[in-house]
Amino acid sequence: MISKGGSEALLTTLVNTVRSYSQNFTVLLPVLHLLAKVGHRDRRIGEKAEKADAVLLTLTLLRHNMRHGRRAASCLWVIRVFCSSISTATLLGHNGALDVVFNLITPPPAKHTRTVKRSCGYISALLRVYEAWITCLTVQGKLTICQALLRCLHSASRSSMGRRAVVSDGGLHLLYSISQVQKLTAISLVEQSVQLMRKSYPRTPLPVPSSLSVYSFCLPGRPADTWKADPGALEHENEETDCHNYEDDLETDLDQLQSRPEPDRTREQLDQYTYLCPEMQHDFQVKALPSETHAHTHTHTHTHIHTRTRAQAHPRESPAPSVQKRLSSPGGGGEQVMGQADGLLQAADVCSQCLWSPVREQEGEDNMVNRLLEQYGASIPYHDPQLYATTAAHTKSIAAFSTLAFPDFWGHLPPQGPEPMETRKPHVQRKKVFEDVCRLLHPEELINKVVFDSEDPSPQCSQDGCLRFFSRFESGNLRKAIHIRTYEYDLILSADVNSSSHSQWFYFEVSRVQASVPYRFNIINCEKSNSQFNYGMQPVLYSVKEALEGRPHWVRAGTEICYYRNWFCLTGGPRGHSFYTLTFTVTFSHEDDVCYVAYHYPYTYTALQTHLQVLARSVDRRKVFFRQQTLCKTLAGNPCPVITITACPSSRAWTHLHQLWNRPCIVLTARVHPGESNASWVMKGSLEFLCSSDPVAESLRQAYVFKIIPMLNPDGVIHGNHRCSLTADDLNRQWQKPSASLSPTVYHTKGLLYYLCSTGRTPLVFCDYHGHSRKKNVFVYGCSVKETLWQSGSSIDTTSLKEDPGYRTVAKTLDRIAPAFSINSCNFLVEKSRASTARVVVWREMGVIRSYTMESSYNGCNQGIYKVTQMHPSGLQTGTQELEEMGRMFCQSLLALRKNSITFSSELITHAAAILHLDSSLPDHNSHKSVLPSLRSAQPVLMNCL
C-alpha cells in the first residue's frame, strides 16, 4: 500500500476532510486510524506529511477537540507517527505541540502548570505534573498515567542537559521522597524512579589525583615518565566470552583457517631452548634417592623471620594499640610472648610485629613467629611458612614490598563444608541506590574522610571506631579508602601498572574491626559491565584470629552483594566511560581481629616458588623426573619457572631410553592474567597430582613428558594487576608477534613450543588455564575449522575438508569424570578477535589440534554435584579444593588419548574405568562415583622435609 501511494492518498483525504466546511468525523476518525497504522510502516511519513501540509493541520485539529477523548486520542496517535521524523517533530515543537500535551495531562488539582512550564522548562513541568498525579493514585487508571510521565522523564534524561535539569529542578529529591512513600503500594513506579535517579545522578570525578596507576615502570627503550594509558584500555576486556556477535567475529577465510605460517625465528635461534628438555640429556645411570635435592632447586636455609621493633616499624604498621608484649632474644630477660588474660596472642600483634620479610639475618635472634608456628601452626600440605618468608625476600617488586600478607605466609586449608552461593534478598540493589542518592541529598551526614592512601605512606586513620586498611604487600590492591558513614567505606582500586584501567582485582587487609557490626564496603571503580557478584558469588575473607585458633581458611563472605553502574567518571577521561560499584556487607566475628578481603582466593608468585621447592623435595626421585628451570627473567627481574615432569626410565637399556625420548609432550600454562588466581589453584592441583603416587598419575608420567609454565605473568601477579603485565599489555594478545624485551615470558614460551615442533615433538595437547568472571562451571575453548564454518553460515562445502575429530576427546572425557565441567559451555570456534591468543596461535602456527583455553568460574556451578539442590537452593561456590580437583581431572582426561598404547594393570583399571570409558554405562553425572577412588588416592605425598 505504501509503495502504491497509500500514505499520500490518506494524507490528501485528511487535509481535504479537515478543510471542508463541516468536518465529518464519521469519515475523519477512520482516516486517522488508517494513517497511523500505515504511517507506522512508512519511513518517510513525516516528510510526506509536511509536503501535504498535514502536520500543523493535525495539531490544530487536536487543539479543537481536546474535550473529545476519541478524537484527541486519534490525533495524538497520528502526531506520534509524524514525530518519527526529526524535522517534523521540530516543526511541531516550534508550534506549541507540547503546550497542548501539557494541557491534556494536567490533573485538576495542579493549577498554573503552564506558568511553571514557561519559567522552568518542560522537565520541571513534567515533575510537577507527576507530583500532582501521584496524589491521585487511588483513582482508577491514574497509575498508567504516572508510568507514562516517568517514561517521558526517562526520554528527556537521555541528554546531558536533560539529566542536569532533573537534578537542578529537584527531581532527585522528589523521586526519592515519593519512592519512600510508594515502596509497597506502587512497585512499578518505584522501579522506574530508581532507574531515573541512577541515570540522572550527576557524574562525579573519581576522588584520586590521577587515573594512572599508583606504580609506574620504565620500559626498555622508552624514556621515563612518557608512558600513557594503553589505547584499548577502556574498551571491553577481551575475556573469552559469548557476549559478542560470533557471526561477525568468526574467521571465514579458509586460507586463514588452514594456512600454517612460517616460524617467526630461525632454527639457530631455537637451539637456545635445548636446555629446557633436560629429560633428553639427563644421565639416568645413578638412581636418585627420595631425599636427594637437585642442584637446580633452591637450597632451603632455615631462616628466622625477624620481629620488627617499634623503631623498625613501617609507617603503615606502627604497632597497634593492643600490642602489650615484646619478644626477647635468647638468653635475655625480656618479656615472653604472652596474650592478654586468656594467654592467647591477639591478631593485631601478629600483623603489627611479625610479618616482616627477612631481608637480613641477625645472629641468634629469636622470633615470635617460630613460637606461633609451634603452638598454633596448622599442618598445611606443600606449604612451609618459614620457607615462604625466605623466598619472599627474593621476590622483586617496583614498590619493594617488605611486608607479608598473613594468609600467604601462614597458609590456607579448604573449609570443611560446602559454601552455597549467596541468596540475594529482594530489592537489595534498590536499597543501595537509595542510600547512594542520600549522599547527594544530605551531604551534611557524610564523614568523607580518607583513612588510607597508598600514595601517602603516613597513617591516615587515628580516631576511634575507624577501620584501618593496608595493601602494600605482594598481590595487594587497594589504592584509597574513604570513610563515608559510621560503618560504610568507599574503596578505590589501583589500575594495572603503567595503565589507567583494568581495575577489578582487590586484596587488602582491614583491622580494628568491631564484632557483630555490619560494615558496608563499596568498591567504586570496577570496570567490567557485569559480574558473577550479581549471581550468588561472594568475595573471600581470611581471619587472622580464626587462623591462630586452628582454622586457617579463606571463606566466602559478604551479604547484600550488588554490582551496578555508578556515577563516577575519570577526570578528563573519554566520554561514555563508566565505572561500576561492587558493594557488600561484612559482619566480623571477632573483636579487634585482623582480616583480609580479596576478589578471589589469592595465590602469589612467592607462593608458587615456595610450592615448587616443597614439591621438588617431596617427590620420589626413583620414579619421578622433576626438574625446575628458569624460562627467562621478567621485566622486573623475577625468574619465570618452567617445570618438566615425566617418569624415570626403568633402566638405561636402549628400549627404555628410546621410549622416554619418544614420549609425546603436554604443555600446560597458567596465570597469563594476574587477576585469575583460580587458574593457579587449578595448576596447583595438576602439579601435585602429576607428582603423586596415584596409578593414573604414574601412567601419565610413563606416557607423556609434561612441560609446565605455571605463571606466565609473575610481575603482574606480584603488583596486584588484574589483566596486564608491566607494559600495560594483555600478554594473551601478544602471541602472534611477541617482543623478547617487552613480553619475554610469552616470547620464550612460544620459542620453546617452536623448538619442540622442530625436533619432531609437537605437543599432543596445549592448555592455557584461565578464570572466567561472567559464566559458571568449568569449560574449554578449542579450535575447529569445520565448526567455525558451520557456525558462521559460510557457503564453503565442508564435506571435502578433512579434520581430526580428536580435538573434542579431552572435553568429552572431562564431561564424564569432572563434576564442575560443562561441555555445553565449550566451543571450538576461531574468532578474528582471538587471533593473537595462545590457543589460536598454537593451533594455527604449531599445528596442535588440541590447543585449549580452560576457563574456571570465579563463582560456582549450575550442574553436577555442585548444582542447585533443596539444601542449597542457590548452588555451591567453588573453592580451592574444587579448583585443585579440576586440575587433577584435566590431567586424568589426558589418559584417554593414549589408552591404546598404555599397559593396563588391575589397579589402573580400577582407578581409570570412567576415564578410559571401560565401564558399560556412563557414570551418573550427579554423583561421579566412578571417579571418587581416583580422587581419594590423589592425596598429597607425605613430605619428609616438613
NORNOR-V915018 format. One record per backbone hydrogen bond with DSSP energy under -1.0 kcal/mol. CO is the residue of the C=O (numbers start at 1). NH is the residue of the N-H. If there is no record, write none. Layout:
co=CO nh=NH
co=CO nh=NH
//
This chain:
co=1 nh=6
co=2 nh=5
co=5 nh=9
co=6 nh=10
co=7 nh=11
co=8 nh=12
co=9 nh=13
co=10 nh=14
co=11 nh=15
co=12 nh=16
co=13 nh=17
co=14 nh=18
co=15 nh=19
co=24 nh=28
co=25 nh=29
co=27 nh=31
co=28 nh=32
co=29 nh=33
co=30 nh=34
co=31 nh=35
co=32 nh=36
co=33 nh=37
co=34 nh=38
co=35 nh=39
co=36 nh=40
co=38 nh=41
co=42 nh=45
co=44 nh=48
co=45 nh=49
co=46 nh=50
co=47 nh=51
co=48 nh=52
co=49 nh=54
co=50 nh=53
co=54 nh=58
co=55 nh=59
co=56 nh=60
co=57 nh=61
co=58 nh=62
co=59 nh=63
co=60 nh=64
co=65 nh=68
co=68 nh=72
co=69 nh=73
co=70 nh=74
co=71 nh=75
co=72 nh=76
co=73 nh=77
co=74 nh=78
co=75 nh=79
co=76 nh=80
co=77 nh=81
co=78 nh=82
co=79 nh=83
co=81 nh=84
co=82 nh=85
co=85 nh=89
co=86 nh=90
co=87 nh=91
co=88 nh=92
co=89 nh=93
co=90 nh=94
co=92 nh=97
co=93 nh=96
co=96 nh=100
co=97 nh=101
co=98 nh=102
co=99 nh=103
co=100 nh=104
co=101 nh=105
co=102 nh=106
co=107 nh=110
co=112 nh=116
co=113 nh=117
co=114 nh=118
co=115 nh=119
co=116 nh=120
co=117 nh=121
co=121 nh=125
co=122 nh=126
co=123 nh=127
co=124 nh=128
co=125 nh=129
co=126 nh=130
co=127 nh=131
co=128 nh=132
co=129 nh=133
co=130 nh=134
co=133 nh=136
co=136 nh=139
co=139 nh=142
co=142 nh=146
co=143 nh=147
co=144 nh=148
co=145 nh=149
co=146 nh=150
co=147 nh=151
co=148 nh=152
co=149 nh=153
co=150 nh=154
co=151 nh=155
co=152 nh=156
co=153 nh=157
co=155 nh=158
co=159 nh=163
co=160 nh=164
co=161 nh=165
co=162 nh=166
co=163 nh=167
co=164 nh=168
co=165 nh=169
co=166 nh=171
co=167 nh=170
co=170 nh=174
co=171 nh=175
co=172 nh=176
co=173 nh=177
co=174 nh=178
co=175 nh=179
co=176 nh=180
co=177 nh=181
co=178 nh=182
co=182 nh=186
co=186 nh=190
co=187 nh=191
co=188 nh=192
co=189 nh=193
co=190 nh=194
co=191 nh=195
co=192 nh=196
co=193 nh=197
co=194 nh=198
co=195 nh=199
co=196 nh=200
co=197 nh=201
co=204 nh=569
co=206 nh=208
co=215 nh=498
co=219 nh=222
co=230 nh=233
co=232 nh=235
co=237 nh=239
co=245 nh=249
co=246 nh=250
co=249 nh=832
co=253 nh=257
co=254 nh=258
co=255 nh=259
co=266 nh=270
co=267 nh=271
co=270 nh=273
co=271 nh=274
co=273 nh=276
co=274 nh=277
co=277 nh=280
co=278 nh=282
co=289 nh=292
co=294 nh=297
co=320 nh=323
co=329 nh=332
co=335 nh=328
co=340 nh=343
co=346 nh=350
co=347 nh=351
co=348 nh=352
co=349 nh=353
co=350 nh=354
co=350 nh=355
co=353 nh=308
co=354 nh=356
co=355 nh=404
co=357 nh=359
co=362 nh=365
co=367 nh=371
co=368 nh=372
co=369 nh=373
co=370 nh=374
co=371 nh=375
co=372 nh=376
co=378 nh=380
co=380 nh=383
co=384 nh=388
co=385 nh=389
co=386 nh=390
co=387 nh=391
co=388 nh=392
co=389 nh=393
co=391 nh=394
co=392 nh=395
co=402 nh=357
co=405 nh=409
co=406 nh=410
co=407 nh=411
co=419 nh=877
co=425 nh=428
co=427 nh=431
co=428 nh=432
co=429 nh=433
co=430 nh=434
co=431 nh=435
co=432 nh=436
co=433 nh=437
co=434 nh=438
co=437 nh=441
co=438 nh=442
co=442 nh=445
co=443 nh=446
co=449 nh=483
co=452 nh=481
co=453 nh=456
co=463 nh=466
co=468 nh=511
co=470 nh=509
co=471 nh=473
co=473 nh=476
co=477 nh=507
co=479 nh=454
co=480 nh=492
co=481 nh=451
co=481 nh=452
co=482 nh=490
co=483 nh=449
co=484 nh=447
co=485 nh=488
co=487 nh=520
co=488 nh=484
co=488 nh=485
co=489 nh=522
co=490 nh=482
co=491 nh=524
co=492 nh=479
co=492 nh=480
co=496 nh=499
co=499 nh=213
co=501 nh=496
co=506 nh=599
co=507 nh=477
co=508 nh=597
co=509 nh=470
co=510 nh=595
co=511 nh=468
co=513 nh=592
co=519 nh=586
co=520 nh=489
co=521 nh=584
co=522 nh=491
co=523 nh=582
co=526 nh=580
co=531 nh=534
co=532 nh=535
co=532 nh=537
co=536 nh=422
co=539 nh=557
co=540 nh=598
co=541 nh=555
co=542 nh=596
co=543 nh=547
co=544 nh=548
co=545 nh=549
co=546 nh=551
co=547 nh=550
co=551 nh=553
co=552 nh=413
co=555 nh=541
co=559 nh=585
co=562 nh=583
co=564 nh=581
co=567 nh=204
co=569 nh=206
co=570 nh=573
co=574 nh=577
co=579 nh=566
co=580 nh=526
co=581 nh=564
co=582 nh=523
co=583 nh=562
co=584 nh=521
co=585 nh=559
co=586 nh=519
co=588 nh=516
co=590 nh=593
co=594 nh=544
co=595 nh=510
co=596 nh=542
co=597 nh=508
co=598 nh=540
co=604 nh=608
co=605 nh=609
co=606 nh=610
co=607 nh=611
co=608 nh=612
co=609 nh=613
co=610 nh=614
co=611 nh=615
co=612 nh=616
co=613 nh=617
co=615 nh=619
co=619 nh=621
co=620 nh=623
co=620 nh=624
co=623 nh=648
co=625 nh=646
co=627 nh=644
co=629 nh=642
co=632 nh=640
co=634 nh=637
co=638 nh=634
co=640 nh=631
co=642 nh=629
co=643 nh=708
co=644 nh=627
co=645 nh=706
co=646 nh=625
co=653 nh=657
co=654 nh=658
co=655 nh=659
co=656 nh=660
co=657 nh=661
co=658 nh=662
co=660 nh=663
co=664 nh=705
co=665 nh=764
co=666 nh=707
co=667 nh=767
co=668 nh=709
co=669 nh=769
co=670 nh=712
co=673 nh=676
co=675 nh=677
co=676 nh=679
co=677 nh=681
co=678 nh=682
co=679 nh=683
co=680 nh=684
co=681 nh=685
co=682 nh=686
co=683 nh=687
co=684 nh=688
co=685 nh=689
co=686 nh=690
co=687 nh=691
co=689 nh=692
co=694 nh=698
co=695 nh=699
co=696 nh=700
co=697 nh=701
co=698 nh=702
co=699 nh=703
co=700 nh=704
co=701 nh=647
co=705 nh=666
co=706 nh=645
co=707 nh=668
co=708 nh=643
co=709 nh=670
co=713 nh=717
co=714 nh=718
co=715 nh=719
co=716 nh=721
co=717 nh=720
co=718 nh=475
co=722 nh=675
co=725 nh=728
co=729 nh=725
co=730 nh=733
co=731 nh=734
co=739 nh=743
co=743 nh=747
co=744 nh=748
co=745 nh=749
co=746 nh=750
co=747 nh=751
co=748 nh=752
co=749 nh=753
co=750 nh=754
co=751 nh=755
co=752 nh=756
co=753 nh=757
co=754 nh=758
co=755 nh=759
co=756 nh=761
co=757 nh=760
co=765 nh=667
co=766 nh=852
co=767 nh=669
co=768 nh=854
co=770 nh=856
co=772 nh=858
co=773 nh=532
co=777 nh=857
co=778 nh=822
co=779 nh=855
co=780 nh=827
co=781 nh=853
co=784 nh=788
co=785 nh=789
co=786 nh=790
co=787 nh=791
co=788 nh=792
co=789 nh=794
co=790 nh=793
co=805 nh=808
co=806 nh=809
co=808 nh=812
co=809 nh=813
co=810 nh=814
co=811 nh=815
co=813 nh=817
co=814 nh=818
co=818 nh=821
co=820 nh=778
co=827 nh=782
co=828 nh=784
co=830 nh=251
co=832 nh=835
co=834 nh=837
co=836 nh=735
co=837 nh=841
co=838 nh=842
co=839 nh=843
co=840 nh=844
co=841 nh=845
co=842 nh=848
co=850 nh=766
co=852 nh=768
co=853 nh=781
co=854 nh=770
co=855 nh=779
co=856 nh=772
co=859 nh=878
co=860 nh=777
co=863 nh=866
co=864 nh=867
co=866 nh=876
co=872 nh=869
co=872 nh=875
co=875 nh=421
co=876 nh=861
co=879 nh=883
co=880 nh=884
co=881 nh=885
co=882 nh=886
co=883 nh=887
co=884 nh=888
co=885 nh=889
co=886 nh=890
co=887 nh=891
co=888 nh=892
co=889 nh=893
co=891 nh=894
co=892 nh=895
co=893 nh=896
co=894 nh=897
co=895 nh=898
co=898 nh=901
co=905 nh=909
co=906 nh=910
co=907 nh=911
co=908 nh=912
co=912 nh=916
co=913 nh=918
co=924 nh=927
co=924 nh=928
co=928 nh=931
co=931 nh=935
co=932 nh=936
co=933 nh=937
//
